[in-house]
Amino acid sequence: MIYIFSSKKAAALGLGEKSSWAEILPLAKNFPQGNEPQADDQVYLDISGLSPAMRKKTIGLLKKSRAGAFWGIIDPKGEAEDPAAFFFEGARDYIGPALVKKGVSKKRFAAAGFQAPEKKPDMPPGKTKPPDVKFAGWKSLRSGTKYPFFFLFVTVAGRSSLRSRVGDSAFGDKKKRLCDLLQQALGGADALLWMETEDNCLFLVPPEAPNARAAVEASLKIILNSRLTGIEKLGLSFPLGFTIALHYGETVFLAPGKTGTIVSETVNYIFHLGAKKAEAGRLTISGAVSEEALPQGLVDLFHPAGVFEGLPIRHSRRFVYW
């Protein structure tokens, strides 16, 4: 069932006439607890007219009251400045003004629905690169076309956001400098900074094994050099740490800053892996990344860490600082 929390009528949300497959519920202070979410439930929040602070609070209530359910955002007027931020929060879909205007059918909702693959601990890793794939450079990519990539998720570790720790006045400069440092560190992998929020960055890495190996080496160096980066490069008065995750898959490509309409299980997975399973001070690798993508001699650095959303994962061994 599809539940939409909104004060609007179906037509204003792009649904046409209200149908039996979607139920619009009033947006109240507290979301109804109801029964436990079913596996195929999809819950959406209409953010029209909500301030950033109220939006954040409402999303928190939604996640708490409907724990375990698929949830997404409907943004009829394009009020969100950074739709990618919703995915970092755990959203699995974003329906923006272009889709609302076009009309959102039941088939469209079904296409966004998340179905976790069967959990098999011994699932073999995916291929590093399909035989017919050759990366010709970022300028060769066509907007709206699906391509394979390695996905590298980098987040600042810690319970508090970087903004809250450095203050509003210094945050912009610190964040820009941090992004520049990460891009420099990942230069050998030809990584593209694709999406970002206050504390998180998602890089696309070309689907070639040498690029992946370079990204793995760079990620480990980022972790090892984190304290020097924070103190010497950013002038922070507290230790800086990173949580990093690597995944391989396909997604539709859109230019950085224009990614709000992307619906991709691969993008959802890397966000979930980085935010929910990866650990501070480690590089976490999904089972879709084959050993061919790991630098020779570093394979033994990674050890099995269970299964996450149907794929086996590996953690790098933890580094000890003295």
N, C-alpha and C positions, 0 to 999 in steps of 0.2 A: 504494500500500500504506500502511496505517496502522500505525505502530510506537509502542508505549507502553512507556516505561521505568518499571517499577514492581516492587515486591516483593509486590504483591497479586495475587489471582486476578481473573479477568474480572468475576465477579459483584460484587466489592467496588468495582469501578470503574464500575458501571452498565451493563456490556456484556452481562449475561446469560451465556449459554453462550459459551465461546470459539469464534470463528468464523474462517473462512479469510480474511476481509478485514481482520483486526486481529491483530497479533502482539505479545505481551507479552514484553519482554526484561528481564533482571535489571538492577537499578540498581547498576552497578559504579563503581569509581573513575574509570575511563576508558571513555568510550563507544566502541563498535567503529567503526572507520573505515569498513570495508566498501567497497562500490562508491560511485561518485558518486551523490548523490541524484537521483532521477528527478523529472520535472516535477510528477507527481501524488502524490509522497510526502507524508505527513503524519506528523510526529513529535511525540509528547506526552510530557511529564514529569509523573509523579505526585509532588507535593511533600509528601505525607503524612509527618509526623514530622521534616521537615528544618528545622533552625534557619534564621533569616534569612541568616546568614553562609554556611552550607552550601548553602542554596537558591541564593544568588547565585553561588557557586563552581560548582555543578552546572550551572546554566543557562549559564555561560560555557563549560564543557566541552562541553555539548550543541551550542551555537552553533558552536564551533570544529570539532567532529568531524563535524557534519552541515551544514557551510556551504552555504547556498543552498536548504536544504529548508524547507518550511513547518514551523513548530513552534508548539506550544501547551501549555497547562497544564491538568492535571486536579487539582482540589482537593476531594476527596470530603468533607472535614470543614470546609471553609471556614476554613482556617488562615491564609490570606493576609489581612493587614490592609488592603491596598490593591491589589486585583486590576488596577486600571488601570495600575499600575507595570509589569506584565508587557508591556503593549502598547508602552510607551515603550522597553522593552528589545528590541522587535522581534517579540514574540509575535503570532500572528494569530488565536488563539482562547483562550478561557478556559471551562472546564467546571467549574462550582461544585457545591456540595452539592445544590441543588435539582434540577439536571439529572441528577446521578448517581442521586439517589433515584428520579426519574421513569424513568430508563433512557435510555441513549444508543444510538441506532440507527445503522446504516450511513448512512441517509439524513441524519441529523443531522450526521455527520462530513462527508458530501459537501457539505452546505449551507455548511459553514465553509471548505471548500477554496478556496484563492485561485487565481484564474485571471487572469493579467495580460491586459489587452486588447491587441489587436494594435497593435504600435508603428507609428504613422504620424506622422511629424514635422509633417505639415500638417493634423493632426486639428483641426477647428474647435472653438473654445471652447464650453463648454456655455452654456445660457441662464442668465441671472442669476436669473430667477424664473419658474416655470411659470405660464401664464396664469390657472389656477384656484386659485393659492395666495395666501392672505392671512393674514398673521401677526396674531393677535389678542391677543398678550401671553403672557408665560411662564406665568401662572396658568391660561391656557386650555388648555394642553397636557395630554394624557392619557398617563399612564404606559403604556408598552408599545405605543404607536402610532408609526408611522413618519412623520417630517416632514423637509422640506428645511431645511438651514441652511448658513450659511457657517461654516467651521471655522478657528479661528485658534490656531495652535500657537506658544507663546512659551517659549523656554528660555534659561537663563543660559549665555552662551558661555564656553568655556574647557575645558581638559582636566581640571581638578579640580572636584569638586562644591562647591557653596556651603558645605555642612556642613564639609567638610575644611578650607576656607579660613578660616572664622570660628570653628570649634570647636563641640562639642556643646552647651555651655552657652548660647551666644548664638544658635545656629541657629534655634530655634523662634521667637524674637522677630523675627529678621531675615526669616525666610521669611514670617511673617504680615504683616509690614510691607510686604514686597515685593508680596505678593498684593493687599494693599489699594491700593497705589500703581498697580498694573496695572489693577485694576478701576476706579479713579478715572479713569485715563487713557482707558479704553475706555467710559466712561459715556455718551458721546454716541452710541455704536454700540448701546447697550442690550445689551452682551455679558454672557453668563452664564458664570462660572467653573464648568466642568463636571467636569473631571478634573485632578488635580495629583499630582506626585511631588516629590522634594526640589528638583529644578532645573527642572522643566517644568510648564507650565500649558496646558490646552486649553480655549479659550473657544468657546461657541456664539454665533453672531451671527444675528439674525433674517434670513430670506431676502428681504429688501427691499434694492434697490440703494442707497438713501440710507444704510442701516445699514452696508453693505459699504464705501461711500465713507468714512464716518466711521471705520470700523475701519482702513482703509488709512492715512488721515491720522494717526490716533492711533498706529499702529504705527511710522510714520516718525518721529514726534515722540519715541516711546519710545527708538528707536535713537539719534536725535540728542542726546537729553538723558541718555543712559545714564551718562555719567561724573558729571554733577551728581547724578543719582539715587543713585548708589553712594556718593559722598562726602558730600553734604549731607543727603540724605533717610535713608540707611541707616547713615551713619557708618562706612563701610568704609575700610580703609587701602589698598585696591587698586582699579584700574579695573574697572568693571562693564560687561559687554557683553551684547547680546541677539542671538539668532537667531530669526527670526519667519517663519512660513509660513502662507499662506491657501489654502483649498480650498473647493469647493462640492459638495454632494451630499446624500444622504438617509441617515438612520439612525433606528432605534427610539429614542425618547426615554425615559430613566429619570432620576429626580431625582439631583442630585449626591450622591455617596457611595453610590449604589446601582447603579452602572454596570457591575459586575463580570460580569454575564451577557450583555452586549451582544456580538453578532457582526455586524460591519458592515465591508464592504470600504471604505466611505468613511472610517470611523474608522481602519482599518488604514493607508489611504493617507496620511492627514495625519500620522500618527505617523512613517511611513517617510520622507515628504517632509521633515518637520522635523528628524528625527534623522540622516538619511543624505545628503540632497542640499542642504538649505538651508545658507547660509553665514553666518558671524558678521558682524554689522554690516549685514545686508541683509534686505529683505523679499522672500521668494520666493513667487510666485503660480503656481498650477497652471492648466493650460489649461481647467479647468472653470469658471474665473472669467472672465466676459466683460468687455470694456472698459467696459460700462455700469456695472460695479461699481467703476471707478476714478475718482477725482476728475478733473474736467475740468482740463486743463493739466498733469496728472502722468503721462499715458499714456507720454510719451516718456522718462520717468524709468526705465522698465522695458525691459530688452532680453532677447532670446531666450537661453536657457541650456540648449538641448538638450531631450531627452526623458527623463522619469523614469516608469518603470512604465506606459508606454503613453500618457502625456499630455505635451504640450509644456509647458515651464515658463519663467517669466521671473524674472530677478533685478532688484531695484532697483539702481541704480548705487551704488557704494561711496562713503561719506562720508569725507572726510579731516579728521582732527582736528589742530589745531595746538597 
